[in-house]
Amino acid sequence: MTMIPPLSKVLDVEELRKSVEVLSISKVLELLLNYDIVAWRLDDLDIYVAQDIETKNWNFVRISHLIGISEPKLALEVKFGIKLYGKQQLRRILYGLLVHQAYQYAISNLLEDAQVEVPVVNNQYKITGRADIVTRDYVIEIKGGVHNEFYKYQLGAYMLALNKSKGFLVYKDAVYPIEMNRILRDCIIGKIYELRQVYQQILKMDLLTIINKYTYILMNNTKYATEDLVRLLIDNGFLEIRWY
């Protein structure tokens, strides 16, 4: 069996994080383009509108949502097909992408036919996302922080979409092998169905309902009310209502 090492055995992740922190935001945006992530600054605000593999396949369930997402962010993504980020969030995204690439290179002698940041669009289950590392036999999902039981559903969804029976959750100091079985498969399919039901409920909301429901939550997180954000998005041509 392939022995997949934890991050700390092959990478100095703290040094990589520091290298990203000193980058200008324009350089961050430039590097994100290498991963097909395009982000635009919203006027002179510290808010960026982004497009990626998930926004391009807006009528599919996002695999990243299987580990949880805040209601207002979910509403903006599903109803309007947009993702909003601050500068530090964009830096964290770039940091994660660079970790994936550096890890794949560091253990390339253990991996056969490995690809990094693999776009996933599965028509059978109507799910989309971007898998960290995919080899001939398994999928590797790299995570920061502590082990979270929900991460196995995200990894399992990639395994399901890519028809792989094995996967690995890789953390800084630990690795958890995951085997696809009937129980895990049925659980993932159930969660995909539940998410799609949530999407459909959001799509039934009109614009005024979303503004009234999420304004104060968004103000606490972005310092801007939903109504103000929506007006800016309309004025700048970013807002496009999505229908399933």
C-alpha positions as CSV (number, residue, x, y, z in Angstrom):
1,M,0.0,0.0,0.0
2,T,1.2,3.5,-0.9
3,M,2.5,5.4,2.2
4,I,1.3,9.0,1.8
5,P,3.1,11.3,4.3
6,P,1.6,14.2,6.2
7,L,2.5,17.8,5.1
8,S,5.0,18.4,7.8
9,K,7.2,15.5,6.6
10,V,7.9,17.0,3.2
11,L,6.9,20.7,3.4
12,D,7.6,23.8,5.4
13,V,4.0,25.1,5.2
14,E,4.7,28.0,7.5
15,E,7.4,29.4,5.2
16,L,5.1,29.0,2.3
17,R,2.4,30.9,4.1
18,K,4.8,33.7,4.9
19,S,5.8,34.0,1.2
20,V,2.1,34.4,0.2
21,E,1.5,37.0,3.0
22,V,4.1,39.4,1.5
23,L,2.7,39.3,-2.0
24,S,0.8,42.4,-3.3
25,I,-2.9,41.8,-4.0
26,S,-2.2,42.4,-7.7
27,K,0.3,39.5,-7.7
28,V,-2.1,37.3,-5.8
29,L,-4.7,37.9,-8.5
30,E,-2.1,37.3,-11.3
31,L,-1.1,33.9,-9.7
32,L,-4.7,32.8,-9.2
33,L,-5.2,33.1,-13.0
34,N,-2.9,30.1,-13.3
35,Y,-5.6,28.1,-11.6
36,D,-8.5,29.5,-13.7
37,I,-9.7,31.7,-10.9
38,V,-10.5,35.2,-12.0
39,A,-11.2,37.9,-9.5
40,W,-12.2,41.5,-10.0
41,R,-12.1,44.3,-7.4
42,L,-15.6,45.8,-6.8
43,D,-15.1,49.5,-7.3
44,D,-12.7,50.9,-4.6
45,L,-13.9,48.5,-2.0
46,D,-11.8,45.7,-0.4
47,I,-14.2,43.1,-1.9
48,Y,-13.5,41.0,-4.9
49,V,-15.9,39.2,-7.2
50,A,-14.6,35.8,-8.4
51,Q,-15.3,33.2,-11.1
52,D,-14.0,29.7,-11.0
53,I,-15.0,26.1,-11.9
54,E,-18.0,26.2,-9.6
55,T,-19.5,29.4,-10.9
56,K,-19.0,28.2,-14.5
57,N,-21.1,25.1,-13.7
58,W,-23.7,27.0,-11.7
59,N,-26.5,24.4,-12.1
60,F,-24.4,21.7,-10.4
61,V,-24.0,21.1,-6.6
62,R,-20.7,22.4,-5.4
63,I,-18.6,19.7,-3.7
64,S,-17.0,22.4,-1.5
65,H,-20.5,23.0,0.0
66,L,-20.6,19.5,1.5
67,I,-18.4,20.7,4.4
68,G,-20.7,23.6,5.1
69,I,-21.1,27.2,4.0
70,S,-22.7,30.3,5.5
71,E,-26.3,31.0,4.5
72,P,-25.7,34.5,3.0
73,K,-22.7,33.3,1.0
74,L,-24.7,30.3,-0.2
75,A,-27.6,32.6,-1.3
76,L,-25.3,34.9,-3.3
77,E,-23.5,31.9,-5.0
78,V,-26.7,30.0,-5.9
79,K,-29.1,32.8,-6.7
80,F,-26.6,35.1,-8.4
81,G,-23.7,32.9,-9.4
82,I,-21.1,35.0,-7.7
83,K,-18.4,34.6,-5.1
84,L,-17.3,37.4,-2.9
85,Y,-13.9,37.5,-1.2
86,G,-11.7,39.8,0.8
87,K,-7.9,40.2,0.3
88,Q,-7.0,37.7,3.0
89,Q,-9.4,35.1,1.7
90,L,-7.8,35.3,-1.7
91,R,-4.4,34.9,-0.1
92,R,-5.6,31.8,1.7
93,I,-7.0,30.4,-1.5
94,L,-3.6,30.9,-3.2
95,Y,-1.7,29.5,-0.3
96,G,-3.8,26.3,-0.4
97,L,-3.2,26.0,-4.1
98,L,0.5,26.4,-3.7
99,V,0.6,23.8,-0.9
100,H,-1.1,21.3,-3.2
101,Q,1.4,21.9,-6.0
102,A,4.4,21.8,-3.6
103,Y,3.2,18.6,-1.9
104,Q,2.6,16.9,-5.2
105,Y,6.1,17.8,-6.4
106,A,7.7,16.7,-3.0
107,I,6.2,13.2,-3.2
108,S,6.2,12.8,-7.0
109,N,8.3,9.6,-6.6
110,L,5.3,8.1,-4.7
111,L,2.6,9.2,-7.2
112,E,1.8,7.7,-10.5
113,D,0.3,9.9,-13.2
114,A,-0.6,12.6,-10.7
115,Q,-2.5,15.7,-11.6
116,V,-3.0,18.8,-9.4
117,E,-6.1,21.0,-9.2
118,V,-8.2,18.7,-11.3
119,P,-11.5,20.3,-12.5
120,V,-14.4,18.0,-11.7
121,V,-17.7,18.1,-13.6
122,N,-19.8,15.0,-13.1
123,N,-23.0,14.7,-15.1
124,Q,-24.3,11.6,-13.4
125,Y,-24.5,13.2,-9.9
126,K,-24.6,16.8,-11.1
127,I,-21.6,17.8,-8.9
128,T,-18.6,20.1,-9.6
129,G,-15.5,21.2,-7.9
130,R,-11.7,21.0,-8.1
131,A,-9.9,18.0,-6.6
132,D,-6.5,18.7,-5.0
133,I,-4.5,15.8,-6.4
134,V,-5.7,12.9,-8.5
135,T,-3.6,9.8,-9.4
136,R,-4.4,6.7,-11.4
137,D,-5.7,4.9,-8.3
138,Y,-6.8,7.5,-5.8
139,V,-7.7,11.1,-4.8
140,I,-5.7,13.2,-2.2
141,E,-7.5,16.0,-0.4
142,I,-5.2,18.3,1.6
143,K,-6.6,20.1,4.7
144,G,-5.3,22.6,7.2
145,G,-6.3,22.7,10.8
146,V,-7.7,19.8,12.8
147,H,-9.4,16.7,11.5
148,N,-13.0,17.2,10.6
149,E,-15.4,14.3,10.0
150,F,-17.2,16.1,7.2
151,Y,-14.0,16.3,5.1
152,K,-14.5,12.6,4.2
153,Y,-17.7,13.5,2.5
154,Q,-16.0,16.1,0.3
155,L,-13.2,13.7,-0.5
156,G,-15.7,10.9,-1.1
157,A,-17.6,13.1,-3.5
158,Y,-14.5,13.5,-5.6
159,M,-13.8,9.8,-5.4
160,L,-17.4,9.2,-6.6
161,A,-17.2,11.7,-9.4
162,L,-13.8,10.4,-10.6
163,N,-14.6,6.7,-10.1
164,K,-11.8,6.1,-7.5
165,S,-12.2,3.6,-4.7
166,K,-9.4,5.0,-2.5
167,G,-8.5,8.4,-1.1
168,F,-6.4,10.1,1.4
169,L,-7.1,13.1,3.7
170,V,-3.8,14.8,4.3
171,Y,-3.2,17.1,7.3
172,K,-0.1,18.8,8.6
173,D,0.7,15.9,11.0
174,A,-1.6,13.1,10.0
175,V,-3.0,11.2,7.1
176,Y,-6.4,9.4,7.0
177,P,-7.1,6.7,4.3
178,I,-10.6,6.6,3.0
179,E,-12.2,3.6,1.2
180,M,-15.3,4.0,-0.8
181,N,-18.1,1.6,0.3
182,R,-21.9,1.4,0.0
183,I,-22.5,3.2,3.3
184,L,-20.2,6.2,2.4
185,R,-21.6,6.3,-1.2
186,D,-25.2,6.4,0.0
187,C,-24.4,9.0,2.6
188,I,-22.7,11.3,0.0
189,I,-25.6,10.9,-2.5
190,G,-28.0,11.8,0.3
191,K,-26.0,14.9,1.2
192,I,-25.9,16.0,-2.5
193,Y,-29.7,15.6,-2.6
194,E,-30.1,17.6,0.6
195,L,-27.9,20.4,-0.8
196,R,-29.9,20.5,-4.1
197,Q,-33.1,20.9,-2.0
198,V,-31.5,23.9,-0.2
199,Y,-30.4,25.4,-3.6
200,Q,-34.0,25.1,-4.8
201,Q,-35.3,26.8,-1.7
202,I,-32.9,29.7,-2.2
203,L,-33.8,30.1,-5.9
204,K,-37.5,30.6,-4.8
205,M,-36.5,33.7,-2.8
206,D,-36.9,37.0,-4.5
207,L,-34.2,39.7,-4.3
208,L,-36.0,41.6,-1.5
209,T,-36.3,38.5,0.7
210,I,-32.6,37.8,0.4
211,I,-31.7,41.5,1.2
212,N,-34.0,41.5,4.2
213,K,-32.9,38.1,5.5
214,Y,-29.1,38.5,5.2
215,T,-28.3,42.2,5.4
216,Y,-27.2,42.3,9.0
217,I,-25.1,39.1,8.7
218,L,-23.3,40.4,5.6
219,M,-22.8,43.8,7.3
220,N,-21.0,42.1,10.2
221,N,-18.7,40.2,7.8
222,T,-18.2,42.7,4.9
223,K,-19.2,46.0,6.5
224,Y,-21.6,46.5,3.6
225,A,-25.4,45.8,3.6
226,T,-26.7,43.2,1.1
227,E,-28.7,46.0,-0.7
228,D,-25.6,48.1,-1.2
229,L,-23.6,45.1,-2.4
230,V,-26.3,44.1,-4.9
231,R,-26.6,47.6,-6.2
232,L,-22.8,47.7,-6.8
233,L,-22.9,44.3,-8.5
234,I,-25.6,45.4,-10.8
235,D,-23.9,48.7,-11.6
236,N,-20.7,46.8,-12.4
237,G,-22.4,44.1,-14.5
238,F,-21.5,41.3,-12.2
239,L,-24.9,40.2,-11.1
240,E,-26.7,37.5,-13.1
241,I,-29.6,35.7,-11.6
242,R,-29.4,31.9,-11.9
243,W,-32.4,29.6,-12.5
244,Y,-32.3,25.8,-12.3
